[in-house]
Amino acid sequence: MSEEKNTAELQKIVQELQIIRGQIQTFSSQSSEYSLTIDSLESQSPEKTVYKSVGNLLLEVSNRKELLDELSESKLNIENHLKLLIEREESLREKYEELVVIFESQ
């Protein structure tokens, strides 16, 4: 591979790593937010009314179990996506390190 191609490939990987790192931070924050919401809902007294935000409205929740199931499913989806992003980041880091070795040997 030519030096120009290596440089371009390295820059591309660095940019993708930066994007993925941002996405990982975003999804980690969302996962933490879901955990906090689920914990708060579970610790809330069953006699207290719970509301759910839908668009610009706050609607009373009639079925807490259903809401907990929805929140848990959303959190699981976020965690699965986060896992894929972390795997992609690791793969890109390995590729980056390989290219650095090639680049430095030229």
C-alpha positions as semicolon CSV with decimal commas, in nm:
position;residue;x (nm);y (nm);z (nm)
1;M;0,000;0,000;0,000
2;S;0,134;0,344;-0,084
3;E;0,208;0,601;0,185
4;E;-0,075;0,826;0,061
5;K;-0,326;0,541;0,080
6;N;-0,205;0,450;0,429
7;T;-0,236;0,811;0,543
8;A;-0,586;0,842;0,396
9;E;-0,690;0,511;0,552
10;L;-0,551;0,616;0,891
11;Q;-0,740;0,946;0,875
12;K;-1,060;0,765;0,779
13;I;-1,025;0,524;1,071
14;V;-0,951;0,807;1,314
15;Q;-1,264;0,993;1,200
16;E;-1,477;0,680;1,231
17;L;-1,335;0,610;1,577
18;Q;-1,426;0,963;1,686
19;I;-1,780;0,921;1,557
20;I;-1,821;0,582;1,722
21;R;-1,678;0,713;2,052
22;G;-1,942;0,988;2,048
23;Q;-2,216;0,735;1,979
24;I;-2,089;0,510;2,259
25;Q;-2,105;0,802;2,502
26;T;-2,456;0,890;2,388
27;F;-2,586;0,535;2,417
28;S;-2,413;0,485;2,755
29;S;-2,587;0,796;2,885
30;Q;-2,921;0,675;2,752
31;S;-2,872;0,335;2,915
32;S;-2,793;0,501;3,249
33;E;-3,099;0,721;3,212
34;Y;-3,320;0,417;3,149
35;S;-3,171;0,241;3,452
36;L;-3,244;0,541;3,671
37;T;-3,599;0,565;3,535
38;I;-3,666;0,195;3,590
39;D;-3,522;0,206;3,943
40;S;-3,727;0,514;4,027
41;L;-4,046;0,359;3,893
42;E;-3,988;0,036;4,085
43;S;-3,925;0,221;4,410
44;Q;-4,230;0,446;4,364
45;S;-4,529;0,363;4,579
46;P;-4,797;0,181;4,373
47;E;-5,057;0,425;4,508
48;K;-4,884;0,722;4,348
49;T;-4,984;0,824;3,998
50;V;-4,722;0,785;3,726
51;Y;-4,716;0,988;3,407
52;K;-4,556;0,918;3,072
53;S;-4,442;1,185;2,829
54;V;-4,589;1,142;2,481
55;G;-4,487;1,427;2,254
56;N;-4,590;1,746;2,431
57;L;-4,836;1,565;2,658
58;L;-4,806;1,398;2,996
59;L;-5,040;1,103;3,008
60;E;-5,134;0,905;3,317
61;V;-5,005;0,549;3,307
62;S;-5,273;0,293;3,381
63;N;-5,048;-0,015;3,365
64;R;-4,713;0,016;3,541
65;K;-4,606;-0,336;3,448
66;E;-4,653;-0,255;3,080
67;L;-4,453;0,067;3,120
68;L;-4,172;-0,119;3,301
69;D;-4,169;-0,379;3,024
70;E;-4,144;-0,105;2,758
71;L;-3,863;0,070;2,946
72;S;-3,674;-0,256;2,999
73;E;-3,707;-0,349;2,633
74;S;-3,585;-0,006;2,523
75;K;-3,289;-0,031;2,761
76;L;-3,204;-0,377;2,629
77;N;-3,214;-0,249;2,268
78;I;-2,982;0,037;2,361
79;E;-2,742;-0,199;2,539
80;N;-2,737;-0,436;2,240
81;H;-2,658;-0,147;2,006
82;L;-2,393;-0,024;2,248
83;K;-2,231;-0,368;2,247
84;L;-2,214;-0,360;1,865
85;L;-2,059;-0,013;1,871
86;I;-1,795;-0,125;2,121
87;E;-1,711;-0,428;1,905
88;R;-1,681;-0,202;1,600
89;E;-1,458;0,037;1,794
90;E;-1,229;-0,250;1,899
91;S;-1,209;-0,372;1,540
92;L;-1,121;-0,025;1,415
93;R;-0,856;0,017;1,686
94;E;-0,691;-0,308;1,579
95;K;-0,696;-0,201;1,216
96;Y;-0,556;0,139;1,313
97;E;-0,269;-0,021;1,507
98;E;-0,188;-0,248;1,211
99;L;-0,179;0,048;0,975
100;V;0,040;0,248;1,213
101;V;0,294;-0,036;1,212
102;I;0,288;-0,047;0,830
103;F;0,307;0,332;0,808
104;E;0,602;0,353;1,046
105;S;0,792;0,080;0,859
106;Q;0,781;0,274;0,531
